[in-house]
Amino acid sequence: MLRQRVQRVVVAAPPSVVPQWREELEQRFGLTFEVYDRAYVQQQRRERGYGINPWTTHSRFIISHSLLSDESYAGGLRDWLGESAPGTLLILDEAHHAAPASGSRYAIDSQFTRTIRDLAGRFEHRLFLSATPHNGHSNSFAALLELLDPQRFTRGVPVKNAKELDAIMVRRLKEDLRQLQGGFPLRHVPKISIDGLPLTRPSWSSPQSSMTSTSCAARGSRGLGSPRKRPVD
């Protein structure tokens, strides 16, 4: 954005972090984003007319995953982008949700996966964010990478060499962040010795006796093992 290569930005995030995304982008980067939801759509239609496409009223939006999966919201975005829109950026938070859940080669995509598959290619630039490891299925991981860069990756073709990811993936671990000033501090777990504790074993330290007494109580409640009363003639 500093190089003026991006003019329109759409951030897709889980509903619970949409307000946080808006606050962080404004406080840390000085960028104003509009939350694209039902209230925003109704406001723009009241002010500009029902026929207005609300996506054309601003250049930076944040939308939740659930609303993006709704065709009534995604349809306007598709019209706004066209087949291919230069100078556009899609930021997909928690991108692992867009990966097919199944590991089979021809797994059935979820509605959210189909939506991202249709919209991602219309953006010139794409940024996928996730701190969650993939589900372990190589085909599912390849399908997610195909959404990010269909020229390098193909669904159904597993990624066999880690070097193939160097051009498109940036991975940061806690060890990497500790090298930066103000990164994660090292965690130390010291051993604390406490004197003056009683030497007697607690009652829960004898599970056998506890289980035995419990079993006897259970048998007694069912009448097992208890002496039978002799009938009176």
N, C-alpha and C positions, 0 to 999 in steps of 0.2 A: 504493500500500500504506500510505503514511502517513495517508491519508484514510480508511482502512478500507473502501475500495471493492473491494479484491481480497483474497479469502481463500484461493483455491487457484491455484497457479501450476504450469505445465508448461513446461519448457524442452526443446526439441528441437534437438539439435546433432549435427554429425558425430562419429563415435566417437572420433576422435583428440583432440578438445578437450573431451570430457565431464569428465575430471578437472580440467581447467583451469577450466571453468565452476563446478564445485562449490567449488574453492578460492577463486576470485575472489569469488563471492557471499558466502562466509563471511568472508573477510578484509576486504573493502571495505564490505559492507553488514550484516554480522552475521546473515545469513540461512542457516539450515541446510536444505540440500536433500538428498534421498535420490536416489541413482542407481538408476533403475528398470532392472534387468537380471535375468538368470536367477538369479543368486545371491540377490538381494533377494526375488524371488518364492518361491524355495524356502525361504528363511528364514521368511517370513511364513506359509507353509503349514505348516511344522513347528510354529510357535509357536501359530497360531490355527486350524489345521484346513485341510484341502484345499479346502473350499468357500468360503473367504474370497476376496474380491476385493482383491488387494494395493493397488489404487489407493485404497481407502478407509482405508488405515492411516496415511496422512500427507497433508499439504496442499500440499507443495512437492516436485516431482520434476524430475529431469533424465533424459532418455531419448535414445538415439542415433537417428539417422535410420533406420538399418537395422532396429532393433528396432521402431520405430514403424510401419514398413511391414509388419511381421509381424502377421497377424490375431490370433494368440494373445496379443499384447501390446496391440494397438489395441482389441480387443473389450472388454476390461475397462475401458479408458478411456472408450469409448463408453457403457458402462453407468453409469459413474461420473458422466458429464456429463448424460446424458439428451438430449433434443432441444435444450434450451437451458439453460445453467447460469449464473445471475447470480453476479457476484463472482468470475469465473474469468478467467485471463490465459494466453494462449499466446504464448511467446517462441520464434520460429523463427529460429535462427541459420543463416547461409549460405542465405538464403531463395531464392536464384536456382536452387537445386537442385529446387525445387518447380515451377518454370516449365516448361511443355512445351518440349521441345527443338526441335520443328519450328515453322516460321513459318506453316504453313497454317492456315486458319480452323478446320478440324475435325481438328486433329492428335490423334494417339492419345496419351493421357496415360500416363505411367509409373505404376508401382505407388505410388511415393512421392507423386506429384501427386494421384492418386485418394484416397490416405489423407488428405492435407492438405485436399483439397476436402471430404471428408466430415466431418472433425473441426473444422476452423477455425470453421465457422459455429456450432458448439455452445458456443464460448467467447464470453463477453461482450466481452472485450478481446483484441486481437491486436497483437503487435509483431513485425514482420519486420525482420531485420538482414541486411545484406550489404555487403561492400566490393568486390564483383565487378560490373562492368557487365553489363547483360543482353546476350543473344546477338545483338541487332540486329534481331530480328523484332518488329514492333510488335504483332502478334497474340499472340505469346508473352508480351510484357510486359503487355498488357492482361489476359491470363489470370491472370498472377500478381497483378495489382492486384485482380482480381475475387475472388481468395481472401482478400485483405486487407479489401476493402470492396465487397461485391457490390451495394450500393445506389448507388454512384457509378460503378462501372466494369462493363463487360460484355465477356465474351470475344468476339472477332471485331470489336469496335469499337475502332479504334486511338485512342490519346490524341493529339489534334492540338494541344492548347494546354497549354503548360507550367504555366499558372496552375491547371489542374485538379488538379495534384499538390501545390499549396501546403497544402491542408488535411490531407493525409495523409502527406506525405514531409518528412523532415528530412535535408538533405544537408550533410555536413561535409567540407571539403577541407583539405589541409595549410595553405593560406593562411588558412583560418578558425581553425585551431587555433593558428597562430602568434600570433594576436592575444590568446590567453589566456596567462596566466602559466604558464611551464613547458611551453609548446607546442613544436612542432617547430622546431629551430634552422635558420637559413638555411644552405644548403650552398654553400661556396666551393671552387672547384677552381683553385688557383693554378698558374701555369706555372713549372716548375722547369728551370733551365738547368744543364747538366752540362758542365763543361770537361774537357779532356784526353782526349776520346774519339779513337780512331784515325780518320784520314780515309779509309782504304781502304774500298771497298764490300764488304760481306759476300758470301759465296758465294750466298746465297739471293736477292740483289738482281738476279741475272741469270737470270730464269726461262727465257728462250729457250735459253740454252746448256745449262741443266740438262735441259730437255725434250728437246733434241736428243740429248744423250748418253744419256738414258734410252731414247729411241726406238731409237737404234742398238743399245743393249744388248739391248732386247727383240727387235729383228729378228735380232740375232746368235744369241739363244737359240733362235729358231725356225728358224734356218738360212737366213733370208732375206738376200740380199745377200752371202752368203759364197761363195767360189769353189768350184766343184764339182770333185771328184777325177775325173781321166780314168781310165776303166777300163783295166785291164792286159790286153793281148792274151795 
